Amino acid sequence: MREADLYLPVKSYLEAQGYTVKAEIGDCDVLARRGEEPPVVVELKLTFSLALVMQGTARQALFDHVYLAVPVSSARGWKLRYADILRLCRRLGLGLLAVDPGKSTVEAHLDPGPYAPRRNTKRASRLLREFERRVGDPNLGGTTGQTRMTAYRQDALRLAYHLAQNGPGKPADLARATGVARAATLMRADHYGWFDHPARGLYALSPKGVAALDENAQTLAALGLAPL
């Protein structure tokens, strides 16, 4: 397939809406006009790429209505990142067309237009709370496939450390001793399998919790907890 194979379906699509369409006007792959309305620009590429996005934003310096046109995606194509691609185009004010040269059809997935993102204040607040609660900077930015040290995990280690030193205890007592206000909720959920529940209202350290303390000796030191 060539980029030129996308042109005729796009031309027919626009002409069906009353536009006069011409190709290769200056740097524009496609330029279309309908009466006195603002011009429409379409940039053609065989894949959705950074080069296409840069091409589209460059055309926005000339005209407001700019579309990016790419072939219809297979399951392995840009559909894998469809939501992200749509979000990016919307954020940049670019339209998105999917072209099927075999059927000579075009489907508009997004029209260009101004976009004012709505802030996710709840999620932003969670991130800021995590930033404030996390002690130190225990993770390496850019890594994947590794367990992250979160403020929640640090709190769990504080509770596990206290149980290792003092034996089974009640959540309220542990909360006071460690400063972990969510001690009861954290141990009840037991996401890491570090806590046993030998009796009503009583929690103890599990074998997995003992191993976790050994594995996280550096974190315990960063939390100001002496070696066991």
Buried (B, 14 or more C-beta within 10 A) or exposed (E): EEBEBBBBBBBEBBEEEEBEBEBEEEEBBBBBBBEEEEBBBBBBBBEBEEEBBEBBBEBBEEBBBBBBBBBBBEEEBBBEEBEEBBBBBBEBBBBBBBBEBEEBEBEEBBBBEEEEEEEEEEEEEEEEEEEEEBBEEBEEEEEEEEEEBBBBBBBBBBBBBBBBEEEBBBBEBBBEBBEBEBBBEBBEEBEBEBBBBEEEEEBBBBEBBBEBBEEBEEBBEBBEBEEE
